[in-house]
């Protein structure tokens, strides 16, 4: 008789868990791109430079990328429900700080704190949901989880445009506050506490990779303004590279490494992550410039600009499920290679046709191609990564993959913005187009390199059904 009450208690728990983690997931993924359509308004309101705009985006994604590797480990050690609540609390508090920011420096600091909170929350949403949902319904629940993540990314530019156009840019951050204040007590009331295996946190690894990445990205962002041969830039990039080398050496002998280097012995793991890095480099760097194009050169409102980018960002919602089904039948290699090739074609097309007065109709087809190409990569990439590691290593491998993708986005924004600043600027619509059309081919070239890298992914192999069923949702659209 004792097992009979369990379904009755688990069903409402599963429902509440799905609702709570879905709201949290939507909130943190929305903030990845919600600020994109607000950048021209922030630039005018706060007198922000191009470098400051880069850090408004990169502060979030850099903190997010570095700490994704530790978010799940913190939950395993200190309690998943507890850390989920703390992550949401930090994200909510830093959202309020961003809304109140009087300067770009304060805004960048708040965005970095948002990234820390998001890095704690995102991996725990999947862990909590997986534990709460019965095995028979887990695939359905996690498929919906993936759809909500994609919806957050797709609606980011549109929501940002609506809010900036209708109220002010501050409210893209204020919107998070009441949601977070509701989610924290609900999580304490309805989520079950759970712990993972006791593990030491790799604090030296966190410090080394964080310092290394900060040095490299800081050097790239500041290089054009200060001079690429200036002592500060050489020291930042050189020091960053040395710290990343020290990180690799430490991880090779650490007792509990945050990123086991043995993963990279697998051709599938290495090639898939190289492909994902290239994709996020090209996508984030291009969206950073294209999201400002419609407002800066054509005088459109933030809402109008967000709606024009929608054919790109919404395509994964329709194509990704089909790509997931196809990846089970034909493997990841052809889908990922084709997806990167489509994106390279699309970005190159945009660079070729864009002028200050280009008709929107000339941009729709490349936008759709870019979005479809993104969608062809998400689920197949997750399947390829998870097929390259043991089942018990799936969470760690997925965290590493998410972190590598986010770092690609950080580098894409930094590099393409640097190329933009060399060749153009904000002084006139033509100057903006000159800079953008010089930068976009760099993104297209990296995407093309990613397509070639995808060809090194091994062909289709039989994989355990559970690994494919549970983990493709970790392929977060961005």
C-alpha positions in Angstrom: 0.0 0.0 0.0 2.9 2.4 0.7 3.8 3.1 -3.0 0.2 4.1 -3.9 0.3 7.7 -2.4 3.5 8.5 -4.4 1.8 9.3 -7.8 -0.8 11.5 -6.1 1.9 13.6 -4.4 4.3 13.6 -7.4 1.9 14.7 -10.0 1.2 18.2 -8.5 4.9 18.4 -7.6 5.9 17.7 -11.2 3.4 20.2 -12.4 4.6 22.9 -10.0 8.2 22.1 -10.8 7.7 22.4 -14.5 5.9 25.7 -14.1 8.5 27.2 -11.8 11.6 26.1 -13.7 9.9 27.1 -17.0 9.3 30.7 -15.8 12.9 30.9 -14.5 14.3 29.5 -17.7 12.3 31.9 -19.9 13.5 34.8 -17.8 17.2 34.1 -18.0 17.2 33.1 -21.8 15.1 36.2 -22.6 17.8 38.4 -21.1 20.4 37.0 -23.5 19.0 39.0 -26.4 16.4 41.3 -24.9 19.0 44.1 -24.5 19.9 43.9 -28.2 17.2 46.2 -29.5 17.7 48.6 -26.6 21.4 49.3 -27.4 20.9 52.4 -29.6 18.6 53.9 -26.9 21.1 53.1 -24.1 23.9 54.6 -26.2 22.0 57.8 -26.5 20.6 57.9 -23.0 23.8 57.1 -21.1 26.2 58.4 -23.7 27.7 55.0 -24.1 30.6 54.2 -26.4 30.8 51.2 -28.7 33.1 49.6 -26.1 30.5 50.1 -23.4 27.7 48.6 -25.6 29.9 45.6 -26.2 30.4 45.1 -22.4 26.6 45.5 -21.9 26.2 42.3 -23.9 29.5 40.6 -23.0 29.4 41.1 -19.3 26.3 38.9 -19.1 27.5 36.2 -21.5 31.0 36.1 -20.1 29.9 35.6 -16.5 27.2 33.2 -17.7 29.7 31.1 -19.8 32.4 30.9 -17.1 30.1 29.8 -14.3 27.9 27.4 -16.3 30.5 24.8 -15.6 29.9 25.2 -11.8 26.2 25.9 -11.5 25.2 22.3 -11.4 28.1 21.4 -9.1 27.0 24.1 -6.6 23.5 22.6 -6.6 24.8 19.1 -6.1 26.9 20.1 -3.1 24.7 22.7 -1.3 21.3 21.7 -2.4 19.6 22.2 -5.8 16.5 23.9 -4.5 18.6 26.2 -2.2 21.0 27.2 -5.0 18.1 27.7 -7.5 16.5 30.1 -5.1 19.8 31.9 -4.5 20.4 32.2 -8.2 16.9 33.6 -8.9 17.4 36.0 -6.0 20.7 37.2 -7.4 19.3 37.5 -10.9 16.3 39.6 -9.6 18.4 41.9 -7.4 20.9 42.5 -10.3 18.0 43.2 -12.7 16.8 46.0 -10.3 20.4 47.3 -10.2 20.5 47.3 -14.0 17.2 49.2 -14.2 18.5 51.8 -11.8 22.0 52.1 -13.4 23.0 55.8 -13.8 26.0 55.0 -15.9 27.2 52.4 -18.4 29.7 51.2 -15.8 27.0 50.5 -13.3 24.9 48.8 -16.0 27.8 46.6 -17.1 28.4 45.5 -13.4 24.7 44.7 -13.0 24.7 42.7 -16.2 27.7 40.7 -15.0 25.8 39.9 -11.8 22.8 38.9 -13.8 25.0 36.5 -15.7 26.2 34.9 -12.5 22.6 34.3 -11.3 21.6 32.9 -14.7 24.6 30.5 -14.7 23.4 29.1 -11.4 19.7 28.9 -12.5 20.0 27.4 -16.0 21.6 24.0 -15.3 19.5 23.5 -12.2 16.2 24.0 -14.1 17.0 20.8 -16.1 18.2 18.9 -13.0 15.1 19.8 -10.9 12.7 19.0 -13.7 14.4 15.7 -14.5 14.1 14.6 -10.9 10.4 15.6 -10.6 8.9 14.2 -13.8 8.1 10.5 -14.0 10.4 8.7 -16.5 7.5 7.9 -18.8 6.8 11.6 -19.3 10.3 13.0 -19.0 10.9 13.2 -22.8 7.7 15.3 -23.2 8.5 17.6 -20.3 12.1 18.2 -21.4 11.0 18.7 -25.0 8.7 21.5 -23.7 11.6 22.8 -21.6 13.7 23.1 -24.8 10.8 24.9 -26.6 10.5 27.5 -23.8 14.2 28.1 -23.9 14.0 28.7 -27.7 10.9 30.9 -27.2 12.9 33.1 -24.7 15.6 33.7 -27.3 13.2 34.3 -30.2 11.2 36.8 -28.3 14.1 38.6 -26.8 14.5 41.3 -29.5 10.7 41.7 -29.9 10.1 42.1 -26.1 13.0 44.5 -25.9 11.5 46.5 -28.7 8.0 46.6 -27.2 9.3 47.7 -23.8 11.7 50.3 -25.0 9.2 51.7 -27.5 6.3 51.7 -25.1 8.0 52.6 -21.8 11.8 52.9 -21.5 14.9 50.7 -21.7 14.9 50.5 -17.9 11.8 48.3 -17.9 13.5 45.4 -19.8 15.1 44.9 -16.5 12.3 45.9 -14.1 10.1 43.2 -15.7 12.3 40.6 -14.1 11.8 41.9 -10.5 8.1 40.9 -9.8 8.6 37.5 -11.5 11.7 36.8 -9.5 10.0 37.9 -6.3 7.2 35.4 -7.0 9.4 32.5 -8.1 11.7 32.5 -5.0 9.0 31.7 -2.4 7.2 29.3 -4.8 10.5 27.4 -5.3 10.8 27.0 -1.5 7.3 25.8 -1.2 6.9 23.4 -4.1 10.3 22.2 -5.1 11.9 19.2 -3.5 15.4 19.6 -2.1 18.0 17.2 -3.5 21.7 16.8 -3.5 24.2 15.2 -5.8 27.4 13.2 -5.1 29.7 15.2 -2.7 32.4 16.8 -4.8 35.1 19.3 -4.3 34.6 22.6 -6.1 37.4 23.3 -8.6 38.1 26.8 -7.2 41.5 27.1 -8.9 40.0 26.1 -12.2 37.3 28.7 -11.9 39.8 31.4 -11.0 42.2 30.5 -13.9 39.6 30.2 -16.6 37.7 33.3 -15.4 40.9 35.4 -15.3 42.1 34.0 -18.7 38.9 34.7 -20.5 38.5 38.1 -19.0 42.0 39.1 -20.1 41.5 37.9 -23.7 38.1 39.5 -24.1 39.1 42.7 -22.4 42.1 43.0 -24.8 40.0 42.4 -27.9 37.4 44.9 -26.8 39.9 47.6 -25.8 42.5 46.9 -28.6 41.1 49.3 -31.2 40.6 52.2 -28.8 43.9 51.9 -27.0 46.1 50.4 -29.7 46.9 46.7 -30.3 50.5 47.1 -29.4 50.0 49.1 -26.3 51.4 47.6 -23.1 48.0 47.2 -21.4 46.5 45.3 -24.4 49.6 43.1 -24.9 49.6 42.3 -21.1 45.8 41.6 -21.1 45.8 39.2 -24.0 49.1 37.6 -23.2 48.2 37.2 -19.6 44.9 35.8 -20.5 46.5 33.2 -22.8 48.9 32.2 -20.1 46.1 31.8 -17.6 44.2 29.7 -20.0 47.2 27.5 -20.5 47.6 27.2 -16.8 43.9 26.2 -16.6 44.5 23.4 -19.1 47.5 22.2 -17.1 45.6 22.3 -13.8 42.6 20.5 -15.3 44.9 17.7 -16.5 45.9 16.8 -12.9 43.0 18.2 -10.8 41.2 15.6 -8.6 37.7 17.0 -9.6 38.2 19.1 -12.7 35.5 21.4 -13.8 36.3 20.5 -17.4 37.8 17.0 -17.8 40.3 17.2 -20.6 39.7 13.6 -21.5 36.5 14.7 -23.2 38.6 16.3 -25.9 40.2 13.0 -26.8 36.9 12.2 -28.5 36.7 13.5 -32.1 32.9 13.8 -31.8 33.1 16.0 -28.6 35.9 18.2 -30.0 34.5 18.7 -33.5 31.0 19.3 -32.2 32.1 21.9 -29.7 34.3 23.6 -32.3 31.3 23.8 -34.6 29.1 25.2 -31.9 31.8 27.8 -31.0 32.0 28.9 -34.6 28.2 29.2 -34.8 27.8 31.3 -31.7 30.7 33.5 -32.8 29.0 34.3 -36.1 25.5 34.5 -34.8 26.0 36.7 -31.7 28.5 39.0 -33.5 26.2 39.5 -36.4 23.0 40.0 -34.3 24.9 42.6 -32.2 25.4 44.8 -35.3 22.2 43.9 -37.2 19.9 44.6 -34.3 21.2 48.2 -34.3 21.1 48.6 -38.0 17.4 49.3 -38.4 17.4 52.0 -35.7 20.7 53.6 -36.5 20.5 53.7 -40.3 16.8 53.6 -41.1 15.4 55.4 -38.1 13.0 52.7 -37.1 11.7 52.3 -33.5 13.0 49.5 -31.2 9.8 47.5 -31.7 10.0 47.8 -35.5 13.6 46.7 -35.4 12.8 43.7 -33.1 10.0 42.6 -35.4 12.3 42.7 -38.4 14.9 40.4 -36.8 12.1 37.9 -35.8 12.2 35.8 -39.0 15.8 34.9 -38.0 15.3 34.3 -34.3 12.0 32.4 -34.5 12.9 29.9 -37.1 14.5 27.4 -34.6 11.1 27.0 -32.9 9.8 25.4 -36.1 12.9 23.7 -37.6 14.7 22.4 -34.4 12.1 19.6 -33.6 12.4 18.3 -37.2 16.2 18.5 -37.0 16.1 16.5 -33.7 14.1 13.7 -35.4 16.4 13.7 -38.4 19.5 13.5 -36.3 18.3 10.2 -34.9 18.1 8.8 -38.4 20.9 10.3 -40.4 23.3 11.5 -37.7 24.6 15.0 -36.6 27.3 15.5 -39.3 25.2 16.3 -42.4 22.7 18.5 -40.4 25.4 20.5 -38.6 27.6 21.0 -41.7 24.5 22.0 -43.7 23.3 24.3 -40.9 26.6 26.2 -40.6 26.9 26.4 -44.4 23.4 28.0 -44.6 24.3 30.5 -41.9 27.6 31.4 -43.7 25.6 31.9 -46.9 23.0 34.1 -45.1 25.5 36.3 -43.3 27.6 36.8 -46.5 24.3 37.6 -48.4 23.4 40.2 -45.8 26.9 41.8 -46.1 26.5 41.9 -49.9 23.0 43.5 -50.1 22.9 45.8 -47.1 22.9 49.6 -47.8 21.5 52.4 -45.7 18.2 52.3 -47.6 17.9 48.6 -48.4 14.4 47.4 -48.7 13.4 45.0 -45.9 12.2 42.5 -48.5 15.8 42.0 -49.6 16.7 40.8 -46.1 13.9 38.3 -45.3 15.3 35.4 -47.2 18.8 35.5 -45.6 17.2 36.0 -42.2 15.1 32.9 -42.7 18.2 30.9 -44.0 20.2 32.0 -41.0 17.5 31.0 -38.5 16.9 27.6 -40.3 20.7 27.0 -40.2 20.8 27.6 -36.5 18.0 25.2 -35.9 19.7 22.4 -37.8 22.6 22.6 -35.3 20.9 22.6 -31.8 19.6 19.1 -31.2 22.1 17.3 -33.4 24.9 19.0 -31.5 23.5 17.8 -28.2 23.1 14.2 -29.5 26.7 14.2 -30.8 28.2 15.5 -27.5 26.2 13.1 -25.4 27.1 10.1 -27.6 30.7 10.9 -27.0 30.7 10.5 -23.2 29.5 8.0 -20.7 26.0 8.5 -19.4 27.2 9.5 -15.9 29.3 12.3 -17.6 26.4 13.7 -19.6 25.7 16.6 -17.2 29.3 17.7 -17.1 29.7 17.4 -20.9 26.6 19.4 -21.5 27.7 22.1 -19.1 31.0 22.3 -20.9 29.2 22.6 -24.3 27.0 25.4 -23.1 30.0 27.3 -21.7 32.0 26.9 -25.0 29.0 28.2 -27.0 28.6 31.2 -24.8 32.3 32.0 -25.1 31.9 31.9 -28.9 29.2 34.5 -28.5 31.5 36.7 -26.4 34.3 36.5 -28.8 32.0 37.1 -31.8 30.7 40.4 -30.4 34.2 41.5 -29.4 35.9 40.7 -32.7 33.1 41.9 -35.1 32.7 45.1 -33.1 36.4 45.8 -33.4 36.3 45.3 -37.1 33.2 47.6 -37.3 35.0 50.3 -35.4 38.0 50.2 -37.7 35.9 50.6 -40.9 32.9 52.7 -39.7 31.0 54.1 -36.8 27.9 55.9 -35.6 28.5 59.2 -37.3 26.2 58.6 -40.3 24.0 55.8 -41.7 26.6 55.2 -44.4 29.4 55.0 -41.8 27.4 52.4 -39.9 26.8 50.3 -43.0 30.5 50.6 -44.0 31.5 49.2 -40.6 28.9 46.5 -40.5 29.4 45.2 -44.0 33.2 45.0 -43.3 32.5 43.0 -40.1 29.8 40.5 -41.3 32.1 38.7 -43.8 34.3 37.8 -40.8 31.3 36.2 -39.1 30.5 34.4 -42.4 34.1 33.1 -42.7 34.0 31.7 -39.2 30.7 30.1 -39.9 32.1 28.5 -43.0 35.1 27.2 -41.0 32.5 25.7 -38.6 30.8 23.9 -41.5 34.2 22.3 -42.4 34.8 21.4 -38.8 31.4 19.6 -38.7 32.6 17.3 -41.4 35.0 15.7 -38.8 32.1 14.6 -36.6 31.8 10.8 -36.8 28.9 9.3 -38.6 25.7 8.0 -37.0 26.2 5.4 -34.3 23.6 3.7 -32.2 23.1 5.6 -28.9 21.2 4.8 -25.7 17.7 6.0 -26.0 17.7 7.7 -22.6 20.7 9.9 -23.3 19.2 11.2 -26.6 15.8 11.6 -24.9 16.8 13.6 -22.0 19.7 15.8 -23.0 19.1 17.4 -26.4 17.3 20.2 -24.5 20.6 21.4 -23.3 21.2 22.8 -26.8 20.1 26.4 -25.8 19.1 28.6 -28.7 20.8 32.0 -28.7 
